[in-house]
Amino acid sequence: MGTHTNLPRYARMNGAGAFVTTFGPGELSAYCAHAGAFAEFVPVCHVVGYPGVTAMKNHTLMHHTLGTGDFDDTAILTDSATAANDIDRCLNAMLYESRPVYIGVPVDVSHRIISSIGLKTPLVRQLPPNDIKEESNAIQEIRSRLRASRYPIIILDGNCVRNGCTDLANMLAKSTGYAFFTTCMGKGGADETLPNFAGVYQGGGSLPAVRKAVEERADCVIWLGSYRTDFNTGEFTDNVRESLIIDLQRFHTQMGGKKYHAGIKGVMKALLHELKASKVSRPPANIDWDVYPVPARTSNELNQDYLWSVRLKVQRIVWLR
């Protein structure tokens, strides 16, 4: 169980992950972690050892099954002639969608020799480029909104991390000087040593100054990979006007009710290029609140609020040095 639950963390850090379980109880014990990987866009390959092909074709009642003789509800490599293509298909889908996949390997197929031709074709690890026209239209609309904005901000969220765009996000924050926020699920992706880093936005769970900056002052919100779950929004207490949001996701960009079929990575690269060429950067936003406030102590009791706020403040001091 520990391996299963920790694997999504490994995949987040390394780009993808894989694990092997037995059929039945082994795989069922991993499904909570597997479902979590699906919910959070984490590419993980689950390889499961299956009963033999003959047993499955005959719907034999095998140990560790549901007792129905049904084996047809998952992707199983029953034919060694097509196994290599099926494996590549699953792995490419995993990388493209950034989602987990499942491959069943029957006990009497696992040892068979299969074609190695597919090894000459690398897996597709990069998304295809955006449609040029869609990306150009999205960039024009973003630039128009930024020109009209008096207090634009950037929020780095979970799907920005999942899509490997944190470096681009930090470059955008550094080059524009816009107030730069993160969320709970984006934590660790933002460069918190930047002078315009402004804290963690979590709706009603935010610091009052952070919430005021995001919900009242901001008139343009570049929300990088928004993932607005209950946990990430302070139980849905976030209150940012949809009309102000530029929402960049894996396969599309949405603003003002219009969806552009241009994904986050390509749009961010193009936006950085456009902003550099047009020289719209400004001095870093003045963050006039303490991003890591330490609560006043009324006793010598060591509680969670005091411990973690002090830890974060010390950590930032170390970063700045």
C-alpha positions in Angstrom: 0.0 0.0 0.0 2.8 2.4 0.8 4.3 2.0 -2.6 1.0 2.5 -4.4 0.2 5.7 -2.6 3.7 7.2 -3.0 4.0 6.4 -6.7 1.9 9.4 -7.8 4.4 11.6 -5.9 7.3 9.9 -7.7 5.5 10.5 -11.1 5.0 14.1 -10.3 8.7 14.6 -9.7 10.0 12.5 -12.5 7.4 13.0 -15.3 5.9 9.5 -15.2 5.8 6.3 -13.1 4.9 2.7 -13.2 4.1 -0.1 -10.8 3.3 -3.8 -10.9 0.6 -5.7 -8.9 -1.0 -9.1 -8.9 -4.4 -9.6 -10.3 -7.5 -9.1 -8.0 -6.6 -8.0 -4.5 -3.2 -6.6 -5.5 -4.7 -4.3 -8.0 -7.7 -3.4 -5.9 -5.5 -2.3 -3.1 -3.9 0.2 -5.5 -7.1 1.7 -6.9 -7.3 4.6 -4.5 -3.9 5.9 -5.5 -4.7 5.1 -9.1 -7.9 7.2 -8.9 -6.0 10.0 -7.3 -3.5 10.0 -10.2 -6.4 10.2 -12.6 -8.0 13.1 -10.7 -4.7 15.0 -10.5 -3.5 14.4 -14.1 -0.5 12.2 -13.1 0.9 9.8 -15.7 1.2 6.4 -14.1 1.3 3.0 -15.8 -0.3 0.1 -13.7 0.9 -3.3 -15.0 -1.1 -6.2 -13.7 -0.3 -9.9 -13.8 -3.3 -11.8 -15.2 -4.4 -15.5 -15.3 -3.6 -17.4 -18.5 -5.4 -16.6 -21.9 -7.1 -19.9 -22.0 -8.6 -19.5 -18.6 -9.9 -16.1 -19.6 -11.4 -17.3 -22.9 -13.1 -20.1 -21.1 -14.4 -17.7 -18.4 -12.9 -20.0 -15.8 -13.7 -19.1 -12.2 -10.3 -18.2 -10.9 -9.0 -17.5 -7.4 -8.9 -13.8 -6.6 -11.6 -12.9 -9.2 -15.1 -11.7 -8.6 -16.4 -15.2 -9.4 -18.1 -14.1 -12.6 -15.7 -15.5 -15.1 -15.6 -12.0 -16.8 -12.2 -10.7 -17.8 -13.3 -8.4 -20.6 -13.5 -5.0 -18.8 -9.8 -4.0 -19.0 -7.0 -3.7 -21.5 -5.3 -7.1 -21.5 -2.4 -8.3 -23.8 -3.9 -11.5 -24.9 -2.2 -11.6 -28.3 1.6 -11.5 -28.5 1.4 -10.4 -32.1 -0.2 -7.1 -31.1 1.2 -6.7 -27.6 4.0 -4.3 -28.5 1.6 -1.9 -30.4 -0.9 -2.1 -27.5 1.8 -1.2 -25.0 3.0 1.8 -27.0 -0.6 2.9 -27.6 -1.3 2.9 -23.8 2.0 4.6 -22.9 1.5 7.3 -25.6 -2.0 7.9 -24.4 -0.7 8.2 -20.8 1.8 10.8 -21.8 -0.5 12.8 -24.1 -3.4 13.0 -21.6 -1.2 13.1 -18.5 -3.4 10.4 -17.0 -2.9 6.9 -15.6 -3.3 3.7 -17.8 -3.7 0.0 -17.1 -2.1 -2.9 -18.9 -2.9 -6.5 -18.0 -0.3 -9.2 -18.8 -1.5 -12.8 -18.8 0.8 -15.3 -17.1 1.2 -17.3 -20.4 2.0 -14.2 -22.5 4.5 -12.5 -20.2 7.4 -14.7 -21.3 6.7 -14.7 -25.0 9.1 -12.9 -27.4 7.5 -10.0 -29.2 8.6 -7.7 -32.0 11.2 -5.0 -31.1 10.4 -2.8 -34.1 8.4 -0.4 -32.0 11.5 0.3 -29.9 12.9 2.2 -32.9 10.1 4.7 -32.5 10.4 6.8 -29.4 7.3 7.5 -27.3 5.8 10.9 -27.9 6.8 12.9 -24.8 5.9 16.3 -26.1 2.5 17.7 -27.0 2.0 18.7 -30.7 2.3 22.5 -31.3 -0.8 24.6 -31.0 -2.8 25.6 -34.0 -1.0 28.8 -35.2 -4.2 30.7 -35.8 -5.8 29.7 -32.5 -2.7 30.5 -30.5 -2.3 33.9 -32.3 -5.9 34.8 -31.5 -5.5 33.8 -27.9 -2.3 35.9 -27.6 -4.0 38.9 -29.1 -6.8 38.7 -26.6 -4.4 38.3 -23.7 -2.4 41.3 -24.8 -5.5 43.4 -25.2 -6.6 42.5 -21.6 -3.1 43.2 -20.2 -2.9 46.6 -21.9 -6.2 47.6 -20.4 -5.3 46.3 -16.9 -4.1 48.4 -14.0 -3.4 45.6 -11.6 -2.8 42.2 -13.4 -1.8 39.2 -11.3 -0.5 35.7 -12.0 -1.7 32.6 -10.1 0.3 29.4 -10.5 -2.0 26.4 -9.9 -1.8 22.6 -9.9 -2.2 22.0 -13.6 0.6 24.3 -14.3 2.8 22.0 -12.3 1.4 18.9 -13.9 2.1 20.3 -17.4 5.7 21.0 -16.6 5.3 24.8 -17.0 6.6 26.1 -13.7 9.8 27.4 -15.2 7.8 29.3 -17.8 5.5 30.6 -15.0 8.5 31.9 -13.0 9.9 33.5 -16.1 6.6 35.2 -16.7 6.4 36.5 -13.2 10.0 37.7 -13.3 9.7 39.4 -16.6 6.4 41.2 -16.0 6.7 42.0 -12.3 3.0 41.2 -11.8 2.0 40.1 -8.3 2.6 36.4 -8.3 0.5 34.0 -6.3 0.3 30.3 -5.9 -2.4 27.9 -4.6 -2.1 24.9 -2.3 -1.8 22.5 -5.3 0.7 24.9 -7.0 2.8 25.1 -3.9 6.5 24.3 -4.6 6.2 25.4 -8.3 6.5 29.2 -7.7 9.8 30.9 -7.0 9.0 32.3 -3.6 12.2 34.3 -3.6 11.0 36.7 -6.3 10.2 40.2 -4.9 6.7 40.1 -6.4 5.8 36.7 -4.8 2.6 37.6 -3.0 1.5 34.4 -1.1 -0.9 31.5 -1.3 -4.5 32.1 -2.6 -7.1 29.7 -1.2 -10.3 31.7 -1.1 -11.5 32.1 2.4 -8.4 30.3 3.7 -6.1 33.0 2.4 -4.4 35.8 4.4 -6.8 38.8 4.3 -4.3 40.9 2.3 -3.9 38.1 -0.2 -7.6 37.7 -0.6 -8.1 41.4 -1.0 -5.4 41.7 -3.7 -6.8 38.8 -5.7 -10.5 39.4 -5.3 -10.8 43.2 -5.0 -7.7 44.8 -6.6 -6.9 42.5 -9.5 -8.5 43.5 -12.8 -6.9 40.7 -14.9 -6.0 37.3 -13.6 -3.6 35.0 -15.5 -4.6 31.7 -13.9 -2.0 29.1 -14.9 -3.6 25.6 -14.8 -6.5 26.4 -12.5 -7.7 23.4 -10.5 -10.6 24.7 -8.5 -11.5 21.9 -6.2 -12.9 22.2 -2.7 -9.5 21.7 -1.1 -7.8 24.2 -3.4 -10.4 27.0 -3.1 -11.1 27.0 0.7 -14.2 24.9 0.2 -15.3 26.9 -2.8 -14.9 30.3 -1.1 -12.8 31.7 -3.9 -14.4 34.8 -5.4 -12.7 35.9 -8.6 -14.9 37.2 -11.3 -14.9 34.8 -14.3 -14.8 37.7 -16.7 -11.3 38.7 -15.4 -9.7 35.2 -15.6 -7.4 34.1 -18.4 -7.4 30.3 -17.7 -4.6 28.3 -19.3 -5.0 24.5 -19.4 -3.3 21.6 -21.1 -5.3 21.7 -24.3 -7.0 25.1 -24.3 -7.1 28.7 -23.1 -10.3 30.2 -21.9 -11.3 33.8 -21.2 -14.5 35.8 -21.3 -16.5 32.7 -22.0 -14.6 31.9 -25.1 -12.4 28.8 -25.5 -9.3 28.9 -27.7 -7.9 25.4 -28.6 -4.3 26.4 -27.7 -2.6 24.7 -24.7 -0.8 26.3 -21.8 2.8 25.5 -22.8 2.6 26.9 -26.3 0.6 30.0 -25.2 3.1 30.8 -22.4 6.1 30.5 -24.7 4.4 32.8 -27.2 3.2 35.2 -24.5 6.8 35.5 -23.1 8.1 36.2 -26.6 5.4 38.8 -27.3 5.9 40.6 -23.9 9.6 40.7 -24.4 9.2 42.2 -27.9 6.7 44.8 -26.8 8.5 45.7 -23.6 5.4 45.7 -21.4 7.2 44.7 -18.2 7.0 46.9 -15.2 8.7 47.2 -11.9 7.9 44.3 -9.5 4.5 44.8 -7.9 4.8 46.3 -4.4 3.8 43.5 -2.0 3.0 45.5 1.1 1.9 42.6 3.3 3.9 39.9 5.1 3.6 36.8 3.0 4.6 34.6 6.0 3.1 36.3 9.1 4.0 34.8 12.5 1.0 34.9 14.8 1.4 36.6 18.2 2.2 34.2 21.0 0.0 34.4 24.1 1.9 31.5 25.8 4.9 29.3 25.4 2.8 26.6 23.9 4.2 25.2 20.7 1.2 25.0 18.4 0.8 24.3 14.7 0.1 27.9 13.6 3.2 29.2 15.2 5.5 26.2 14.2 4.7 26.3 10.5 4.6 30.1 10.1 8.0 30.4 11.7 9.3 27.5 9.6 8.2 29.1 6.3 9.6 32.5 7.3 13.0 30.9 8.1 12.9 29.0 4.9 12.4 32.1 2.9 15.2 33.9 4.6 17.5 31.0 3.7 16.3 31.2 0.1 17.0 34.9 -0.2 20.5 34.4 1.1 
